[in-house]
Amino acid sequence: MATSRALAEAPPATARRGQHPGIALTVIAATQLMVVLDITIVNIALPHIQQALGFNTTELSWVINAYTLTFGGLLLLGGRAGDILGRRRVFMVGVLVFSLASLLGGVAQSSAWLLAARALQGLGGAIASPTALALIATNFKEGPERNRAFGVFSAVAGAGGAIGLLLGGMLTSWLSWRWVFFVNVPIGIAIALLAPLYINESERHPGRFDLTGAFTATAGMVSLVYGFIRASDHGWTDPVTLTAFSLALALLAGFVFNERRVPQPITPLHLFRDRNRSGAYALMLCVAATMFSIFFFVTLFVQEILGFSPLRAGFAFLPISVAIIAAAQFAARNQLRWGPKPFLVTGSLLVLAGVVWATRIDIDSTYLGDILGPTLLFGFGMGSIFVPVMLTAVSHVAPHETGAATGMLNTTQQVGGSLGLSILVTVFGTASRNEARQQAGAFLRQATPQQLAQFRATGRLPAPYSSQVLVHGIASAFQMGLVFAALAVTIALFVIKIPTPPASAVAAGHQAQSPTATP
């Protein structure tokens, strides 16, 4: 603890803008990668975690939810903390908390222990992630230099989910499920040591923390997501489901009321007065809702239907990572030429096309013929969106509110992903139950006495019938995903209004990017 405090109090003069920009960007991007991939890295390890710690199926889902909900709910507070206390200082604290939580998760001996560690990981991520993004503005000059940095950051953020699936498969297959947590510890320590040497500290802005806003926002989103998850198992008229939705409505209304009256809100509502910024938040929410669902259901399909091993399933997502990185870099290099809007529109259309293709999935689908194509379209679309949506969200924001603006963008991504997945899981559950009744009827009409006895003993349909139920549920979920993708296209086309940069700005941008340009 003494070492971390000494590092946090290191004077800003130890870092100089432009002295080692590559190292600074590597440290910032590595943090974002560590935080983002932890959303998916445990997915493939879940069966091993369940067996080791005695989770039941319902509890197991909270290994994911405990992280994403805490992460998304407290991002706003993390962004505000960076503005008030100094972004580098808060960034380092978040990284150290995340590393400690990862160590605790790796040595967990019970389900409650692991869930507490996952929630603490979410807290660390919520502190580190928004300050990491805001530190790009602190350490890179506005224009081509910052755009390139955003491009790297966006590519890492976008590809982190797929990389997490691959890394999770490798660690689980070759070592143990505990290493999906242990892997963060040395990385986090290295980041904490390098940050004060190569990253500039931001100016501190006096203020107070809006704890009421943080609590109502987090609790409201947790209750809302829980309501959808509960509805998938117990229906929309279940008393607990209705109570969860009612509580969510009350808490989120209280959040808005609080933000309107406190002098220093965690989320300044005037940020939403800018049409383009509000559109960027809404677009990120819709795209994230689609993104989380694609990862979840494609992972389910390739393992349960195609029979991929955890490691092979991880490799199946590599093309998405490549597509996201390539598209993000292209978008970053051409922002000055075309502006954000063409990339937002094109990216949203590619996401929509990928989801339309994915709805055609059936029991005879193959990876090369029916999975690779849609996911590549989706990857190129996501990569095209990340850079311009980030630039739009922080454009014309006062320096002391950059943390709040970036925190809100990250929050919409996590909340959108959690809400989208919970809604699509609800559709998946309903469609699967309906299909199961039809498949059970077909099975009973032609089952042998031995098959009937096994069915009565286990309550499970044989593989051909159960596979059809699963595929029907996945296809139905993708059909619901079309709604989110179509909303993203609508927002990109009609809500966000950003003019194309004038020719003089384009020429200046080319000169700035030229290796012979005067510094």
N, C-alpha and C positions, 0 to 999 in steps of 0.2 A: 504493500500500500504506500510506503514511503517513496518507493521508486516511482510509482505512477503519479504521486503528488508532485514530485520534483520535475517530472517530465511535463506535467500539466502547467507548472508555473514557469517553464522555460521562457525567456523573453522573446518577443516576436522577432527581434533582430537576428536570431539564429537562422532565420530563413529569409531568402531574398527572391522576390518574384523574378522568374526568368533564369535564375542561376542553375537550377536543375529541374526544369519543367517535366522532363520525362519521368524522373523518379517521383516527383510530387503526384503526377497523374497516375502512376502505377500504384502508389499507396492508396489514393482515393478510390481508384477502380477496383483494387483488390478487396477493399472493405465492402464496396457495393456487391461484388461477386459473392463474397462470403455470406452476406446478409440475405441476398436474393436466392442463392442456390439452396439455402437451408430450408426454404419453403418446400422444395421438392426432393431433396437428397434423402429424406427419411421415407419417402413413399415406397420405394422398392424394398426397404428393410422392415416394413410394418409386420409382415407375417413372422419374422424372426423376433421382433420386439414383443409381439403378442404372446408367442410361445414362452419367451424368457421371463416376462414379467406378469403373466396371467391376466392380460386385458381380455374383457369380452368385446364383442364386435362394436357395440355402441361406444364404449370407452375408448376404443382404439382410434376412432375418428377424431377424438380430441387431442391426439398427439399432433395432428396437423392444425386443428382449430385453435389450440392453446397458443400456438406461435403466431398464426396469421392474424387472429383477432386482437391479441395484445399489441402486435407490431402495428397493425393498421390503426387501432384505436388511439395509440399514444404517439403516433408520428407528429401530430399537431403540436403536442407538448415538446417533443424533441426539437422541432424546428424553432419554436419560441425560445427554448433554453439556449440554443446556439446564438440567437440574436442578443440575448441579455448577458450571457456569461462568457461569450467568445466561442466561435465555431470550432476552432482547433481543440480547445480545452474540452468542450463537450463531446466532440468527435472521439477523442482519446478515451474519455470515460465510457462512452457507449461501446467502444471496441473491447475494453477491458471487462465490462460487465458481460458482454456477449461471450467472451472467451471463458470467463469463470462459469457461466451457465452451461456452456458446451462441455466443460470438464465435469460438472455435476451431472449432466445428462448421460455422459459416457459411463459413469460409475454408478448409475441409478440401480437400486436394488428392489424397487417396488414401483407400481403404476403411479401412485400419488407423487413419489419422488420425481419420476420422469416428467409428469405433467407440470409440476412446479418449476422444474428446470426449463421446460419449453416456454412457459410463460415468462421466465426471467430472460431467456434468449430473445423473446419478442420485445421486452423492454429495452435490452441492449441494442437491438436492431433499430428500434424506434428512435433511440437517441443518436445513433451513428449515421443512419441512412440520410435523413434530411440535411444534416450538417455536412455530410460528404458531398452532396450535390451543391450546396451553397458554397462550399470551399472552392469549387471550380470558378465561381464568380470572383472570389477573393484572390485567387492565384493565377488567373489567366485573363489577359486583356480582352475587352469586348471586340468582336469582329472575327476574322478567320481563326485566330488562335483559340478563342473560346469555343467557336463552333467545332473545331477539330477535337477539343477536349470533350465537349458534349457528345460528339460522335463516338469516341472511345467508351465514355461512361454509359451511353445508351446501348451500345452493342453488348457490353458486359451485362447490363441490367436485363436486356431482352433475352440474351442467351443463357443467363444464369439458371433459369428453370430447367432447360434441357441438359445443361452441363451437370446440374444436380442429379438428374435421373441417371446419367451415365456414371458419375462418380459414386453414387449410392450403390449401383449395381456392382461396380468394381470392388468397393470396400466390403460390401456384404458378402460377396462371393469369395474374395481372397483372404479377408481377415475376419471381421466380426461386425455385427450391426453397431457395436459400440464405437467403431471408428468413424461412423458418419458424424459423430459428435467430436471425438478426439481430434479429428483433422483440423478443426478450427482453432485449436489452442496455440500451436506454434505460429500459425499465420497471424492471429490476433496479437501475440506478443511482439512479433516483428513489426507489425504496423504501428503499435504503440511506441516502439523505440525509434522508428524512422520519422514519424509525423513531426515532432518538434524540430527536426534537423532540416526538413525539406519543404514543409508546408507553412505558409504565412498565417499568422493569427489575424482574425478579423477585428474590426473596431467593436468595442462593447457598447451596447445601448441600454442605459438604465431602464428598469421596468420591473413589473411584478408578474408572478406566474398565475395564470387563470386555472386554478385547480378544479373549480366547479365545472368549467367548460370541458376540461379534460375528462373528468369523471362522467358527466352526462353523455358526452360523445362516445366514449368507449363503452359504457354500460348499455347505451341505446343500440349501438351496432351489434354488440354481443347478443342482446335480446332479440334483435331482428333476425340475425343469422340463425340463432337457436330456434326461432319460430318456424323458419322454413325447413330446417333439418327435422324438427319434431313433426311437422306436417307430412313429411315424406313417409314416416312410419305409422303415424296415428291419425292422419286425416286433418282436414281444415276445420272441423267442428270440435276437435278435441279441446277440452277446457284449458289444458296447459298451453296448447298452441295459441289459443285466443288470448290467454293472459300474457304470453310472451310478446305477441304483436301489440297489445294494448300498452304494455310497459315500454316497449320500444318507441311507440308513438309519443307517449308522455315524456320520456327522457329526451328524445330528439327535439321535441317542441321546447322543452326546458333549456336545451342547449342553445337553440336559436334565440330564445328570450334572454338568456344570460349574456350571449355575445352582443346583443343590442344595447345592454345597459351597463356593462362593466367598462371602465375607462381603458383598460388594456386587454382586450380579448385575445384568446389563444388563436382565433381565426378572425381577423378583421373582415367583417362582412362587406366592406366596401371593395374588397378584392373582386367580388362577383359583379360589381357594376360594369366592369370592362367586358364587353360582349365576347371578345376573342378569348379572354382568359377563362370566362365561364364555359365557353364552348370547348376549350382545351380540357378542362376538368371533366366535363360530361363525356367527351370523346374518350378520354383515358378510362373512365369508369366502364363504358360499354365495351371497349376493346379488351380490357382486363377480364371482364366477365366472360368473354369468349375465350380468351387465352387460357385461363385456369381450367376451363372445361375441356378444351382440346387436349391439354396435357393429361388430365385425369382420365378421360374416357378412352383416349387412344392407348394410354398405358394399360388400361383394363383390357382392351380388345386384343392387343398383341400378346399379352400374357395368358389370358383366359381362353381366347378363341384360337389364336395362331400358335399358342404353345411356346412362346419365346421364354428363355431363361431370363432372370433379372439382368444379367450382364448384356445379353443380346438385346433386351428391351431398351437398355440404356443406349446402346449403339444405334438403335433404330431412330433415336432423336438427334443424332449428330447432324443430319442434313438440315434440320430446322435451325440449329445453332449457326451453321455456315451461312444460311440464307439471311438470318437476322443480322449477323455481323456485316456481311457484304452490303446489304441494303442500308444499314445505318451509316456506314462509311460513305456510301454514295450520296445519301441525303445530306450528310454533314458538309461534304465538299461542295455541294451545289445549292446551298441555302441562299447565298448572295446572288446567284444567277436567276433562280426561279421563285425564291421565297418559300415560306412554309406550306401555303395552301395546296399547291399541286401535289406535294408529297402526302399531305393528309388525305386528300381525296383519293389518290391512286392507292395508297396503302389500305384505306378502308375498303375500297372496291376489291382489292386482292384478298383481304380477310373474308369478305362476303362470298367471293367466288370459292375460296377454300372450304367454307362451311357448307355452301350449297353442294359441292362435290362430296363432302363427307356424309351428307344425309343419304347418299346412295349406298351406304355400307350395308352389306347383308352377310349371311352365313357363309357364302362362298368367296367373300372378298379376300384378297391377298395383300401383302405389304407393298410389293412393287406396283401392283396394278391399281390399288384402291386407297392406300394409306399414304404412300410417299408423295404423290401428286398434291393432294389437298394440304398436307402439312408444309410442303415447300411454298405453295401459294401463301399460306398463312404466315410462314416465316418471313418471306419477302415483304408482305404487307405490314407486319409488326415492325420490322426494321426500318421501313420507310416512315413510320409514324413517330417513333420514339424521339428522334432529334427535334423535328419541328414542333411537336407538342410540348416538349420541355422549353424550347425557346419562346414559344407563345405564352406559356404560363408565367415565365419570369420577365417578360418584356414590359418595360415601363413601370416596374415595381420599385418603390423606394428602397434604398440599401438596407434600412433597418427592418424591412418587412420581407426580405428575400427568403429568410428561413421559414416564415409562415407560408409564403407562396409555394415554395418547393415542398414543404411538409404537406400542404393540402394536395399537391399533385401526387405525392407518394400515397397519401391516404386514400385518394380516389382509386388508385390502382389496387391497393390491398382490399379496400371495402368492395370495390367492383368485382374483384376476383372471388371474394368470400360470398358475396350475395349472389353473383352469377352461378357459382358452383352449387350453392344451396338450392337455388331455384331449379337448375337443371337436374340436380339429384332428385328433387321432388317429382319432376316430370318423368325422370327415369324410373323411379319407384312405382309411380302410378301406372305407367305403360307396361312395366314388367309384370306387375300383379295381374293386369288385364290379359296380357299375353299368356301368363302362366295358367290361367283358367282355361284358355283355349287349348293350349298344349297338353294340359292334364286330361282334357276330354278326349283329344286325339290319342293320347297314350293309353288311356283306360279301354278304349274301344279295341285295341289290338295287342294289349299286353299279355304275356304268358303268365301262368300262375306264379312262377318263380319271380318274375319282374314285379307282379302285384305285391307279393309278400315283402320284397325289398323296399318297395315304395312306401308301404304302410309302416315299415320299421324305421325308415330314415326321413320320410316326408319330402324326399328330393326326387325330382324327375331324372331319368337317365340322360347321359351326355347329349345326344342329338336334340332332345327337347329343351333341356336347360340352356344349351348354347343358343338356341333360337330365341328363348326368352331374353337372354342377356343382350343379344344383338339388336333385338327389337327395341329394348329399353335405351340402348346407346343411340340408335338412329333417331328415336323420338326426342332424346335430349338434344341432339344436334339440330333438329328441326326448331326447337325452342331457341337454340343459339342463333338461328337466323334473325330473330327479333333484335337481339343485341347488335349483331353485325349490321343490320339494316339501319338501326338508329345511329350507329357510328357514321355510316355513309351520309345520312341525312344531315347530321351535325356538321360534318366536313364540308358539305356542299352549300348549305343554306344558313348556318349559324355563324361560322367563322368567316370573317371578311378581312383579309389581309391583302393589300395591293402588291403587285409584282414590283420588286426593287427597280428603281430607275437605272438607266444605263450607266450614269456616272458612278453609282454605288457598285455596280457590277465590275466596272473597270478598276475602281479602287480596290475592290476585293481581290481581283486577279493580280494586281500589282503587289498587294500585301502578301499574297501567297507565293509570289515568284521568288526563287532563291537569290536573285540579283537585286531584289528590292532593298532600298535603304531602310535600315532598322529605325 
